[in-house]
Amino acid sequence: MNNIEKELLEIEKALEILPPGELKAYTNNGSYRWYYINGQARQYLSKANRTLAEKLAMKKYYLLKKNYLLETKGNLESQLLSQNTAQKKFEKFLQDESYQELLRKNISNVVADWENQDYKTNPHYTEQCNVPCPSGHKVRSKSEAFIDMVLNNYGIMFRYESELVIGKQTYYPDFTLINPNTNEIVYWEHFGKMDDADYARAAFNKMKTYYEYGLVPGKNVIFTFETRHNPFTYSEAEAALVLMKL
């Protein structure tokens, strides 16, 4: 079972305990009004009904995310890039201030749970993870330590070398993080020996595969590079994060 299928199962479990009906939110002169729609019935939700409004907002969040994940899964299986309609609807919902008000507390809990969940890590050459970071993690290089430090300093939740299944191939991106603005997954790959012809060729092949499966630089993946004569720095790691507007 890949990461998308696991997340879809988790969403189904979450939806089972959420109330029927749906939430409609409206903005009026800087204030928000929420309505509970259940069949033909339409009920205004006052502050006294905020708990119900929050649950219905989470239901909308999970349903839109489910459609987005199914769309992504379809793209991966067909090896084609669609118009990403479900993704756009999901991102538009996350940016809607009338729903953000209700989602803020619960989404932060979801993200925190994600960081603390167990996940499959790279089983290869684990003895090379011997560079300590201030965050408490151990990584494979000084350059990765800079990335760890930047993510930690900016309060970005992340996983180190978490399994990513693409088609029939398994990868372990250096860092898998959560975009705090959209709560979407972003991958960060650092290529550290680009002056080695074989290494560079393999790096470009990996980037090509990522792109073919919908991982686009500047959108949901970060690529950084270095050579022996141009070592990677903390400032470059910070600049890469800032460019992503995280």
C-alpha positions in Angstrom: 0.0 0.0 0.0 1.5 3.4 -1.0 1.2 6.7 0.8 -1.8 7.9 -1.1 -3.8 4.8 -0.4 -2.9 5.0 3.3 -4.1 8.6 3.5 -7.3 7.7 1.7 -8.0 5.1 4.3 -7.3 7.5 7.1 -9.7 10.0 5.5 -12.5 7.4 5.2 -12.1 6.6 8.9 -12.3 10.3 9.8 -15.4 10.8 7.7 -17.2 8.0 9.4 -17.5 9.9 12.7 -18.4 13.3 11.2 -22.0 14.6 11.0 -24.3 14.3 8.0 -25.0 17.3 5.8 -22.6 20.1 4.7 -21.4 23.6 5.6 -21.8 26.7 3.5 -19.7 29.7 4.6 -20.2 33.3 3.5 -18.2 36.5 4.2 -20.0 39.7 4.9 -18.2 42.9 5.7 -15.3 41.1 7.2 -17.4 38.8 9.3 -18.3 35.2 8.6 -21.7 33.4 8.5 -22.1 29.7 8.5 -25.1 27.6 7.4 -25.8 23.9 8.0 -27.3 22.3 4.9 -28.9 18.9 5.4 -31.2 17.8 2.5 -33.7 20.6 2.0 -33.2 22.1 5.5 -31.0 25.2 5.9 -30.0 26.4 9.4 -27.9 29.4 10.4 -25.1 28.4 12.8 -24.6 30.8 15.6 -21.6 31.0 17.9 -23.3 28.4 20.1 -23.1 26.0 17.2 -19.4 26.5 16.5 -18.5 22.9 17.3 -20.9 21.6 14.6 -19.5 24.2 12.2 -15.9 23.1 12.9 -16.9 19.4 12.3 -18.6 20.2 9.0 -15.6 22.3 7.9 -13.4 19.4 8.6 -15.8 17.2 6.6 -15.5 19.5 3.6 -11.7 19.5 4.0 -11.6 15.7 4.0 -13.9 15.3 1.0 -12.0 17.8 -1.1 -8.7 16.3 -0.1 -10.1 12.8 -0.9 -10.9 14.0 -4.5 -7.5 15.6 -4.8 -5.8 12.4 -3.7 -7.9 10.2 -6.1 -7.0 12.6 -8.9 -3.3 12.4 -8.1 -3.6 8.6 -7.8 -5.2 8.5 -11.3 -2.4 10.7 -12.7 0.2 8.4 -11.3 -1.5 5.2 -12.6 -2.0 6.6 -16.1 1.3 8.5 -16.1 -0.5 11.5 -17.5 -0.9 15.0 -16.0 -4.6 16.1 -15.9 -5.8 19.6 -15.4 -5.7 19.0 -11.6 -9.2 20.2 -11.2 -9.7 18.6 -7.7 -6.3 20.0 -6.6 -7.4 23.6 -7.5 -10.7 23.2 -5.7 -8.9 21.9 -2.6 -6.4 24.8 -2.6 -9.1 27.4 -3.2 -11.0 26.0 -0.2 -7.9 26.2 2.0 -7.4 29.8 1.0 -11.0 30.8 1.8 -10.9 32.9 5.0 -14.5 32.0 5.9 -13.4 28.4 6.3 -9.9 29.1 7.7 -11.5 30.5 10.8 -13.0 27.1 11.5 -10.2 24.9 10.3 -7.3 26.6 12.0 -7.3 24.6 15.3 -8.2 21.2 13.7 -5.8 21.5 10.8 -2.9 22.2 13.1 -3.7 19.1 15.0 -3.8 17.1 11.8 -0.4 18.4 10.7 1.1 17.7 14.2 -0.3 14.1 14.0 1.3 13.7 10.6 4.8 14.6 11.9 4.5 12.2 14.8 3.2 9.2 12.8 5.5 6.3 12.1 6.7 6.2 8.5 9.0 4.0 6.4 12.5 5.4 6.2 15.5 4.7 3.9 16.9 1.3 5.0 20.1 1.6 3.0 23.4 2.6 4.5 21.8 4.0 7.7 25.3 4.1 9.3 25.9 7.1 7.0 23.4 9.2 9.0 26.0 10.4 11.4 25.8 14.2 11.0 23.9 15.6 14.1 21.5 18.5 13.7 20.3 21.0 16.4 16.8 19.6 15.9 18.0 16.2 17.2 18.0 14.5 13.8 21.0 12.8 12.2 21.5 13.2 8.5 24.0 12.1 5.9 25.8 15.4 5.1 26.5 18.9 6.3 24.4 20.2 3.4 21.4 18.2 4.6 22.1 19.5 8.1 21.7 23.1 6.8 18.3 22.1 5.3 17.2 20.5 8.6 18.3 23.7 10.4 16.3 25.9 8.0 13.2 23.8 8.3 13.4 23.7 12.0 14.1 27.4 12.3 11.1 28.2 10.2 8.8 25.9 12.1 8.2 23.6 9.1 7.2 20.1 10.0 9.0 17.5 8.0 10.2 13.9 7.8 13.7 12.7 6.8 14.1 10.2 4.0 10.4 9.1 4.1 9.3 6.5 1.6 7.7 7.7 -1.6 6.2 5.2 -4.0 5.9 6.4 -7.6 4.5 3.8 -10.0 6.6 0.6 -9.4 9.6 2.5 -8.0 10.3 3.5 -4.4 12.2 6.6 -3.6 13.3 8.3 -0.3 13.4 12.0 -0.9 15.8 13.8 1.5 13.0 15.7 3.1 9.2 15.5 3.0 7.5 18.6 4.5 4.2 20.2 5.0 3.4 23.5 3.3 2.0 25.6 6.3 -0.1 27.7 3.9 -1.9 24.9 2.1 -1.0 21.8 4.3 0.1 20.1 1.2 3.1 17.7 0.9 6.3 19.2 -0.6 9.4 17.1 -1.3 13.0 18.4 -1.1 15.9 16.7 -2.9 19.4 17.9 -2.5 21.9 16.7 -5.1 25.4 17.0 -3.6 27.9 15.8 -6.3 26.8 17.4 -9.5 30.4 17.5 -10.8 30.3 13.7 -11.0 29.0 12.8 -14.4 27.4 9.5 -13.3 25.8 11.1 -10.3 24.5 14.1 -12.3 23.0 11.7 -14.9 21.2 9.8 -12.2 20.0 13.0 -10.6 18.6 14.4 -13.9 16.8 11.0 -14.5 15.2 11.2 -11.0 14.1 14.8 -11.6 12.6 13.8 -14.9 10.6 11.0 -13.3 9.4 13.3 -10.5 8.2 15.8 -13.1 6.4 13.1 -15.2 4.5 12.2 -12.1 3.3 15.7 -11.2 6.1 16.9 -8.9 6.9 20.3 -10.3 9.8 22.5 -9.0 8.4 25.6 -7.3 5.1 24.0 -6.7 5.5 20.8 -4.7 9.2 19.9 -5.0 12.4 21.7 -4.2 15.7 20.8 -5.9 19.0 22.1 -4.6 22.5 21.4 -5.9 26.2 21.7 -5.1 29.6 20.7 -6.5 32.9 20.2 -4.8 34.0 23.8 -5.8 30.6 25.3 -5.0 29.5 23.9 -1.6 25.9 24.3 -0.4 25.3 26.9 2.3 22.7 27.7 5.0 21.8 30.9 3.1 21.1 28.9 -0.1 18.9 26.5 1.9 17.0 29.5 3.3 16.7 31.1 -0.1 15.2 27.9 -1.6 12.6 27.8 1.2 11.7 31.5 0.8 11.3 31.0 -3.0 8.7 28.4 -2.3 6.8 31.0 -0.1 6.6 28.6 2.8 
